[in-house]
Amino acid sequence: MIFNYLQMLRPKDWVRGFFWIPVLATFLVSYSLKVALIVSMISFCTLAYAYIINNYFDVEIDKKHERKIKANKNPLAQGSVTERGTLFIMMLLLFFSFALAAYMNLIGFIFVVLSVITSTLYSIKKVRLKEKTGADIISHGLMGGFFPFLAGVTLAGGIIDFYILSVGFLFFLINCNALLSHQVIDYDQDLGNTQNTTTRIGRKMSFVFLILIQFVFLLCFLVMLKHFILKWWIYYLFIFLLFWVPFDCVRRARKVFKIQVKNYLPFHLIKSKLRF
């Protein structure tokens, strides 16, 4: 039972990416391990809350999603956890994240609240930003990248200037692309079960937007290189993300669609010629 509730947190979906954005942001201001530890705890709580509330309101949709059922990404949809227990965990996570943020400072607390509000509006039935064309991409960029980054900077005692906003905007673009690529890969499963940008505009047009967002990311990065002196780790991080985002999209697409090089026509021809 406890394992199923921990499964609701879905750490595998965010611990290697979204989780580190506010933590890295603190290092632009302070190298205090205490600050980084507190911010990492806040990041854990807010992200876990975002994924749990998404599971909570996606129960009926996830019941029809074969890959999510097999991966047990939503135990609530399989009846292995209760609604009451799920709500209790959400409230507990909110309490700890707000308490820790308020302990740090008011400005940082505001950005943590904004991130939580956006993630709530993204999933909650009465608003459901995740089912509104364009709003799903923008809200994901805000709650997964922009607000957490600004929260990390301000929680560490930093001030928001044009440089900080520029870096935050790059994280916003990365998270926009992350959701759009996820929608493209899940297109067949989502079509007819849920509404989002990709199911409305189609997979081909979504690929166009993926490329466009990546181009804007590159352009903004080049402008930043011209006007700012970036810290070395920021520079290499964005260089890495510039190539990793499209690579990861292709990697996950191959895994889902089971595309293998040996199945392509030219290789079949080569194999057939070798036989004679």
Backbone torsions as a table, in degrees:
resi	resn	phi	psi	omega
1	MET	NA	-46.2	-179.9
2	ILE	-62.5	-41.4	179.7
3	PHE	-60.3	-38.9	-179.8
4	ASN	-65.0	-38.2	176.7
5	TYR	-67.6	-38.4	176.3
6	LEU	-64.9	-34.2	177.4
7	GLN	-63.0	-30.1	178.8
8	MET	-62.8	-27.4	-179.6
9	LEU	-69.1	-25.3	178.9
10	ARG	51.0	50.6	-177.8
11	PRO	-60.9	-28.8	-179.7
12	LYS	-62.0	-25.0	-177.5
13	ASP	-80.3	-17.3	-174.3
14	TRP	-136.3	-13.9	-173.3
15	VAL	-66.9	-26.1	-179.2
16	ARG	-91.2	-5.0	-176.5
17	GLY	-133.1	-83.8	-173.8
18	PHE	-56.2	-36.2	-175.3
19	PHE	-56.5	-36.2	-171.9
20	TRP	-84.6	-11.9	-175.6
21	ILE	-60.0	-53.8	178.5
22	PRO	-67.4	-31.2	179.2
23	VAL	-65.9	-46.1	177.5
24	LEU	-63.1	-34.9	-179.6
25	ALA	-61.7	-32.5	-179.7
26	THR	-64.0	-29.9	-177.5
27	PHE	-75.0	-8.2	171.0
28	LEU	-76.3	-17.7	-175.7
29	VAL	-115.6	-45.5	-173.5
30	SER	-143.3	147.0	175.0
31	TYR	-106.1	24.8	179.7
32	SER	-73.3	124.9	178.4
33	LEU	-68.2	-30.5	178.2
34	LYS	-63.9	-46.1	179.3
35	VAL	-63.3	-46.1	-179.3
36	ALA	-61.3	-38.1	-179.5
37	LEU	-67.3	-44.7	179.8
38	ILE	-64.5	-43.4	179.8
39	VAL	-64.5	-37.4	178.0
40	SER	-65.2	-35.8	176.8
41	MET	-66.8	-41.0	177.4
42	ILE	-64.6	-43.0	179.3
43	SER	-61.3	-42.6	178.2
44	PHE	-59.7	-47.8	-176.8
45	CYS	-65.2	-44.5	-177.0
46	THR	-69.2	-39.5	179.2
47	LEU	-69.8	-41.5	177.3
48	ALA	-61.3	-41.7	176.9
49	TYR	-60.6	-45.3	-178.3
50	ALA	-59.7	-41.8	-178.8
51	TYR	-75.7	-33.6	178.4
52	ILE	-68.9	-44.7	-179.5
53	ILE	-66.7	-30.4	175.0
54	ASN	-65.7	-44.0	176.1
55	ASN	-62.5	-40.1	-176.1
56	TYR	-60.6	-43.0	-177.6
57	PHE	-92.2	-2.8	-179.7
58	ASP	-106.9	15.0	-174.4
59	VAL	-54.8	-52.1	-176.5
60	GLU	-65.7	-36.5	178.7
61	ILE	-69.2	-44.2	-176.7
62	ASP	-67.7	-24.0	176.3
63	LYS	-63.3	-25.2	-179.1
64	LYS	-96.9	-3.0	-176.1
65	HIS	-95.6	102.4	-172.8
66	GLU	-59.8	-44.2	-177.3
67	ARG	-65.7	-38.7	179.9
68	LYS	-70.0	-35.3	177.5
69	ILE	-65.9	-43.7	179.7
70	LYS	-65.0	-37.2	-179.2
71	ALA	-83.8	-4.9	-178.2
72	ASN	54.1	44.0	-179.1
73	LYS	-77.2	-16.8	178.4
74	ASN	-135.4	84.0	-179.7
75	PRO	-58.1	-25.6	178.7
76	LEU	-65.5	-34.9	178.8
77	ALA	-69.6	-23.0	179.7
78	GLN	-98.1	-1.0	177.2
79	GLY	77.2	15.1	-179.0
80	SER	-89.0	-5.7	171.3
81	VAL	-135.0	163.7	-178.1
82	THR	-102.6	158.3	177.2
83	GLU	-64.2	-41.8	-179.6
84	ARG	-61.4	-44.8	178.6
85	GLY	-64.3	-38.3	178.5
86	THR	-64.4	-44.5	178.3
87	LEU	-63.5	-39.0	179.0
88	PHE	-61.8	-44.2	179.4
89	ILE	-63.8	-40.9	178.8
90	MET	-60.4	-45.1	-179.9
91	MET	-65.5	-37.7	178.8
92	LEU	-64.4	-43.5	179.1
93	LEU	-64.5	-40.7	177.4
94	LEU	-63.5	-42.8	-179.2
95	PHE	-59.4	-49.1	-177.8
96	PHE	-66.2	-42.4	-179.0
97	SER	-65.1	-43.3	180.0
98	PHE	-69.1	-40.8	-179.2
99	ALA	-63.8	-44.9	-179.4
100	LEU	-67.7	-40.2	179.6
101	ALA	-66.2	-41.9	178.8
102	ALA	-64.2	-33.0	177.8
103	TYR	-65.0	-34.0	-177.9
104	MET	-74.9	-66.4	175.3
105	ASN	-170.8	165.3	-172.9
106	LEU	-68.6	-44.1	-177.1
107	ILE	-62.4	-45.6	177.7
108	GLY	-61.8	-39.7	177.9
109	PHE	-59.1	-41.3	-179.5
110	ILE	-61.6	-42.5	-179.3
111	PHE	-71.0	-32.4	174.2
112	VAL	-64.6	-42.9	178.4
113	VAL	-63.3	-42.2	178.8
114	LEU	-61.5	-39.8	177.8
115	SER	-63.7	-42.7	179.8
116	VAL	-67.4	-43.1	179.2
117	ILE	-60.5	-44.9	-179.8
118	THR	-63.7	-42.8	179.0
119	SER	-66.3	-30.5	176.6
120	THR	-71.2	-47.1	178.7
121	LEU	-64.7	-26.9	178.5
122	TYR	-64.3	-35.1	-173.0
123	SER	-108.5	-32.2	-170.8
124	ILE	-62.4	143.3	-171.0
125	LYS	-61.8	-39.8	-174.2
126	LYS	-68.8	-21.6	179.4
127	VAL	-114.0	-58.1	173.0
128	ARG	54.2	59.9	179.6
129	LEU	-58.9	-28.3	-177.6
130	LYS	-66.5	-12.0	178.9
131	GLU	-109.5	10.4	-180.0
132	LYS	-108.3	129.1	-175.7
133	THR	-58.4	124.5	179.7
134	GLY	84.0	-42.3	-179.0
135	ALA	-65.3	-32.6	178.4
136	ASP	-64.3	-42.0	-179.9
137	ILE	-67.9	-46.4	-177.8
138	ILE	-64.8	-46.5	-178.4
139	SER	-64.3	-35.4	177.6
140	HIS	-67.0	-38.4	176.8
141	GLY	-64.4	-36.1	-179.9
142	LEU	-72.6	-49.8	-173.5
143	MET	-78.6	-23.8	-178.4
144	GLY	-97.6	-20.1	-176.0
145	GLY	-130.1	-59.3	-171.4
146	PHE	-66.6	-56.1	-178.9
147	PHE	-64.3	-44.7	177.0
148	PRO	-60.4	-38.1	178.4
149	PHE	-64.1	-48.1	178.4
150	LEU	-64.1	-33.4	177.1
151	ALA	-64.0	-44.6	179.6
152	GLY	-60.9	-42.3	179.9
153	VAL	-64.1	-49.7	-175.0
154	THR	-74.0	-33.3	176.7
155	LEU	-63.2	-30.6	178.4
156	ALA	-83.1	0.3	177.7
157	GLY	95.2	9.6	-179.9
158	GLY	-82.4	166.7	177.9
159	ILE	-109.6	155.3	-178.8
160	ILE	-94.6	116.1	175.8
161	ASP	-125.1	-173.6	-176.2
162	PHE	-63.8	-35.9	178.2
163	TYR	-62.8	-47.4	179.6
164	ILE	-63.0	-41.6	178.6
165	LEU	-64.5	-35.5	179.7
166	SER	-66.4	-45.1	177.8
167	VAL	-64.2	-41.8	177.9
168	GLY	-60.7	-36.7	179.4
169	PHE	-66.0	-35.4	177.1
170	LEU	-65.0	-40.1	176.0
171	PHE	-66.6	-33.2	174.8
172	PHE	-60.4	-47.2	-180.0
173	LEU	-63.6	-40.6	179.2
174	ILE	-59.5	-42.8	-177.8
175	ASN	-76.1	-27.5	171.6
176	CYS	-63.0	-46.4	179.8
177	ASN	-66.3	-34.3	-179.7
178	ALA	-61.9	-44.8	179.6
179	LEU	-69.6	-42.1	-178.1
180	LEU	-63.2	-41.3	177.7
181	SER	-65.7	-36.9	176.7
182	HIS	-63.2	-41.2	178.9
183	GLN	-66.6	-38.6	179.0
184	VAL	-62.4	-43.5	-179.0
185	ILE	-68.7	-36.7	-178.9
186	ASP	-90.9	12.0	-173.4
187	TYR	-54.1	-48.3	-177.2
188	ASP	-63.7	-37.3	179.7
189	GLN	-73.7	-35.7	-176.0
190	ASP	-79.6	-30.2	-176.2
191	LEU	-60.5	120.9	-179.0
192	GLY	89.7	-14.6	179.7
193	ASN	-106.3	-33.8	-179.4
194	THR	-149.8	164.5	-179.9
195	GLN	-111.6	134.4	171.7
196	ASN	-154.7	-177.2	-177.1
197	THR	-57.3	-46.1	-175.8
198	THR	-68.0	-40.2	179.8
199	THR	-68.4	-21.9	179.7
200	ARG	-88.0	-41.9	-175.6
201	ILE	-96.7	-11.3	178.4
202	GLY	95.4	158.5	-177.0
203	ARG	-67.5	-40.5	-177.5
204	LYS	-64.1	-45.5	179.5
205	MET	-66.7	-33.0	177.8
206	SER	-64.8	-37.4	175.5
207	PHE	-61.6	-38.8	178.0
208	VAL	-61.2	-44.4	179.1
209	PHE	-67.2	-34.7	175.3
210	LEU	-58.6	-47.0	179.6
211	ILE	-66.0	-39.9	-179.9
212	LEU	-63.8	-45.0	179.1
213	ILE	-63.4	-39.8	178.7
214	GLN	-65.4	-36.4	177.2
215	PHE	-66.4	-42.7	177.8
216	VAL	-62.4	-39.8	177.1
217	PHE	-58.7	-47.6	179.3
218	LEU	-62.5	-43.6	-179.4
219	LEU	-62.0	-46.2	179.3
220	CYS	-64.0	-37.7	178.9
221	PHE	-63.9	-42.5	178.9
222	LEU	-65.7	-38.3	177.1
223	VAL	-64.1	-40.9	178.2
224	MET	-63.4	-39.4	179.1
225	LEU	-62.5	-30.7	-179.0
226	LYS	-77.4	-34.4	-172.0
227	HIS	-105.4	-16.3	-177.8
228	PHE	-129.6	154.3	171.1
229	ILE	-97.3	105.4	-176.3
230	LEU	-81.3	144.0	171.8
231	LYS	-64.1	147.3	-171.3
232	TRP	-56.3	-38.9	-176.2
233	TRP	-74.0	-29.1	174.4
234	ILE	-66.5	-42.9	-179.3
235	TYR	-60.0	-52.4	-177.8
236	TYR	-69.7	-30.8	177.4
237	LEU	-62.6	-46.5	-178.5
238	PHE	-72.9	-30.9	173.6
239	ILE	-62.6	-44.6	178.4
240	PHE	-61.7	-47.2	-178.1
241	LEU	-66.7	-30.6	178.9
242	LEU	-58.8	-36.7	179.7
243	PHE	-96.4	-30.1	-175.3
244	TRP	-70.0	-39.3	-176.7
245	VAL	-57.4	-53.8	177.6
246	PRO	-67.0	-35.5	178.9
247	PHE	-63.1	-43.8	-179.3
248	ASP	-65.8	-36.5	177.7
249	CYS	-61.5	-46.6	179.2
250	VAL	-65.5	-41.2	-179.9
251	ARG	-60.4	-47.9	-179.4
252	ARG	-68.7	-33.8	178.2
253	ALA	-65.2	-41.1	178.7
254	ARG	-63.5	-38.4	-179.3
255	LYS	-67.0	-41.5	-177.8
256	VAL	-72.7	-48.0	-176.5
257	PHE	-85.3	-2.9	178.2
258	LYS	56.1	46.1	178.6
259	ILE	-83.3	123.1	179.6
260	GLN	-124.3	138.5	-176.6
261	VAL	-59.1	-36.5	-176.7
262	LYS	-66.6	-16.1	-178.9
263	ASN	-88.8	-5.6	179.5
264	TYR	-71.7	150.6	-174.7
265	LEU	-54.8	-47.4	-178.8
266	PRO	-55.9	-36.3	-178.7
267	PHE	-73.3	-32.9	174.8
268	HIS	-63.6	-39.7	179.4
269	LEU	-65.1	-41.8	179.4
270	ILE	-63.2	-43.5	-179.9
271	LYS	-63.2	-40.6	-178.6
272	SER	-67.0	-35.6	179.7
273	LYS	-70.4	-35.2	-179.4
274	LEU	-66.3	-24.6	-177.4
275	ARG	-73.1	-21.8	-174.5
276	PHE	-98.3	NA	NA
